[in-house]
Amino acid sequence: MQRRDFVKGLAAVVATAELSEALQNQIDLMRADLAKSTNESSIWKRVRREFALNPGLVHFNCGSIGTMPRVVVDAVCDHIRRSETNPYNGTFVNAVEVREKAAEFLGAEIDEVALTRNTTEGMDCVATGLHLQAGDEVLTTNHEHSGGMICWQYLAKHHGVSMKYLKLPKIVDSADQILNLIEQNLTERTRVCSLSHIDTITGMQMPLAAISAITRSRNILLVCDGAQAPGMLDVDVKALGVDTYASSSHKWMLAPRGSGLLYIRREIRDRVRPIMFHKVDSEDHDYSAYGASSGTRNMANIHGHGVAMDFHNAIGRQRIEMRCRALSRLVREKLSSIPALTLLTPQQEELCSGIVSFALDPAKGTNSEIVSRFRDEYSTILKPAAGTLPAVPATHVPPPHENYNAIRISTHIFNDEVEIEQLADRMAMILG
């Protein structure tokens, strides 16, 4: 190497280190401030300063899309700027480190975790990688998000796989209700039980560990749509007992759009062989961020994904879960007193989450009308959760469906008690 080229390369390394150090300093400064905080209120006020939300905007919809803290935005932008000074050198970096962080974040091993773009991509990888046969049965529910269900409906349409939909109770009273329903509907043909960790309509947390005790003994794969959990709950896939777990990090993990994770339990990898992780010369899988079967990736996003996990770890994942739960309890308490609203989210700690949903009395209007009023009049972002499901092939039985006319509220670490009080007051005024 010529001396001039060596000096240029060394300068690039130094510049990269300085930028990375600057990002780390942002996180370290926040961690130090949190350590000095004397009460919970000051902790969360300090955390709120890390976000660039418009003044007056109240974002209660992390269930659809989160907002990145400044350090994640800076990480993505810095990576783009650096990589464009030397495009080839900046194309394939950081991925192994991010996968290591992701494995720790989910309680898995690094060879069980892949970086994806979202939950849908992860679920597609699992469904198509299973190579189910005609007559094989997939048990799911009528509350699944289309992104986690359409992969099975594709197999039903094109490969003769049978789908069986459980109609979940409108209001769940206990975990036993769910367990009994699942056990009663498993058959000799059931190969997969596909469930959401957090119900996207009601915010109910599925009792996955107890369900796993039922499915694993029958050699049925427990496939989980985890779109709503990582970043809200302190997820441990081993404790949950799931066989696969797909998630979207752009929601509660507050990572860049197009960031997701996929966990495939080591013991069942021979049964799940997605083309995205295929290795031509090996029976093993290639979960790296770049390979012959996956192609070029958005490495700036992957870098930002890793920094988002650093941000959560600096605050503390258990502390974040406790905060999300505390705020959702306050939402349930304040809005339950409004006669036009019926709480759909279970009250039990093990069955609830950071998402709260209320069914709106149709006499008071539609959920979309109320959500639009809050957006237009109060700059408050809520979610109408109607439970609309994608179409199924005409030859197959459609899932039982109810429109709950529901309003969904997702509370995260940038929200506070004052915003919830205002939400309750305004909702009571609008609904009379």
HELIX and SHEET records of a PDB file:
HELIX    1   1 ARG A    3  LYS A   36  1                                  34    
HELIX    2   2 GLU A   40  ARG A   48  1                                   9    
HELIX    3   3 ARG A   70  THR A   85  1                                  16    
HELIX    4   4 ALA A   95  LEU A  106  1                                  12    
HELIX    5   5 ILE A  110  GLU A  112  5                                   3    
HELIX    6   6 THR A  119  LEU A  130  1                                  12    
HELIX    7   7 SER A  146  HIS A  159  1                                  14    
HELIX    8   8 ALA A  175  ASN A  185  1                                  11    
HELIX    9   9 LEU A  208  THR A  215  1                                   8    
HELIX   10  10 ARG A  216  ARG A  218  5                                   3    
HELIX   11  11 VAL A  237  LEU A  240  1                                   4    
HELIX   12  12 ARG A  266  ILE A  268  5                                   3    
HELIX   13  13 ILE A  275  PHE A  277  5                                   3    
HELIX   14  14 MET A  299  ILE A  315  1                                  17    
HELIX   15  15 ARG A  317  LEU A  335  1                                  19    
HELIX   16  16 PRO A  362  LYS A  364  5                                   3    
HELIX   17  17 ASN A  367  TYR A  378  1                                  12    
HELIX   18  18 GLU A  417  LEU A  431  1                                  15    
SHEET    1   A 2 VAL A  58  HIS A  59  0                                        
SHEET    2   A 2 THR A 380  ILE A 381  1                                        
SHEET    1   B 7 VAL A 113  THR A 116  0                                        
SHEET    2   B 7 GLY A 260  ILE A 264 -1                                        
SHEET    3   B 7 THR A 244  SER A 248 -1                                        
SHEET    4   B 7 LEU A 221  ASP A 225  1                                        
SHEET    5   B 7 THR A 190  SER A 196  1                                        
SHEET    6   B 7 GLU A 137  THR A 141  1                                        
SHEET    7   B 7 SER A 162  LEU A 166  1                                        
SHEET    1   C 4 LEU A 341  LEU A 343  0                                        
SHEET    2   C 4 ILE A 355  LEU A 360 -1                                        
SHEET    3   C 4 ALA A 406  SER A 410 -1                                        
SHEET    4   C 4 LYS A 383  ALA A 385 -1                                        
END                                                                             
